[in-house]
Amino acid sequence: MGQIKSMLSKDPAVSSKRVITFLAFILCAGAFIAMVLGHTIDTKLFDSMMYIVIAGLGFTASEQFAPTKETK
């Protein structure tokens, strides 16, 4: 459990954006495996989850480049 927490957050607090992105990625991976095995998946639902993953990764990556407020 500690490894998952350290993967999902840079700070001690768990970031909700990272958790939602990780869960959406897991669902997309499961849907992809299901498609490979021959099950039909609604393409609109799959695309929506994929967009959530893309946006979540973009927001998380942009936090690294955003200027932070320095306290004095």
VMD Tcl script that draws the C-alpha trace (Angstrom):
set ca {
  {0.00 0.00 0.00}
  {2.88 2.36 0.75}
  {4.26 1.93 -2.75}
  {0.95 2.92 -4.32}
  {0.73 6.00 -2.12}
  {4.24 7.08 -3.01}
  {3.50 6.55 -6.69}
  {0.31 8.58 -6.63}
  {1.56 11.54 -4.65}
  {4.63 13.68 -4.47}
  {3.53 15.13 -1.14}
  {2.39 13.17 1.92}
  {-1.24 13.95 1.00}
  {-2.75 11.86 -1.80}
  {-3.69 13.93 -4.84}
  {-7.24 13.34 -6.06}
  {-6.25 14.15 -9.65}
  {-3.66 11.40 -9.61}
  {-6.02 8.87 -8.02}
  {-8.76 9.57 -10.58}
  {-6.25 9.40 -13.43}
  {-4.83 6.12 -12.12}
  {-8.30 4.57 -11.77}
  {-9.28 5.73 -15.27}
  {-6.06 4.20 -16.61}
  {-6.85 0.89 -14.90}
  {-10.34 0.90 -16.43}
  {-8.93 1.69 -19.89}
  {-6.39 -1.10 -19.55}
  {-9.11 -3.54 -18.49}
  {-11.31 -2.50 -21.41}
  {-8.41 -2.92 -23.83}
  {-7.72 -6.41 -22.52}
  {-11.43 -7.22 -22.84}
  {-11.40 -6.00 -26.47}
  {-8.37 -8.19 -27.22}
  {-10.24 -11.17 -25.76}
  {-13.20 -10.52 -28.07}
  {-15.68 -8.63 -25.89}
  {-17.44 -5.58 -27.27}
  {-16.79 -2.28 -25.49}
  {-18.74 0.93 -26.10}
  {-16.30 3.15 -27.98}
  {-17.76 6.38 -26.57}
  {-17.22 5.16 -23.02}
  {-13.69 3.98 -23.81}
  {-12.83 7.29 -25.49}
  {-14.22 9.24 -22.52}
  {-12.06 7.32 -20.07}
  {-9.06 7.80 -22.34}
  {-9.66 11.57 -22.39}
  {-9.80 11.58 -18.58}
  {-6.42 9.83 -18.48}
  {-4.89 12.24 -21.00}
  {-6.24 15.32 -19.18}
  {-5.19 14.00 -15.77}
  {-1.66 13.32 -16.96}
  {-1.51 16.77 -18.54}
  {-2.68 18.53 -15.37}
  {-0.34 16.50 -13.19}
  {2.62 17.22 -15.47}
  {1.79 20.92 -15.66}
  {2.04 21.17 -11.86}
  {5.76 20.53 -12.19}
  {6.23 23.60 -14.39}
  {3.83 26.00 -12.66}
  {5.43 28.70 -10.54}
  {4.86 28.26 -6.83}
  {4.28 30.96 -4.23}
  {7.18 31.36 -1.89}
  {6.40 32.20 1.72}
  {8.65 34.52 3.68}
}
mol new
graphics top color blue
foreach p $ca { graphics top sphere $p radius 0.5 }
foreach p [lrange $ca 0 end-1] q [lrange $ca 1 end] { graphics top cylinder $p $q radius 0.2 }
display resetview
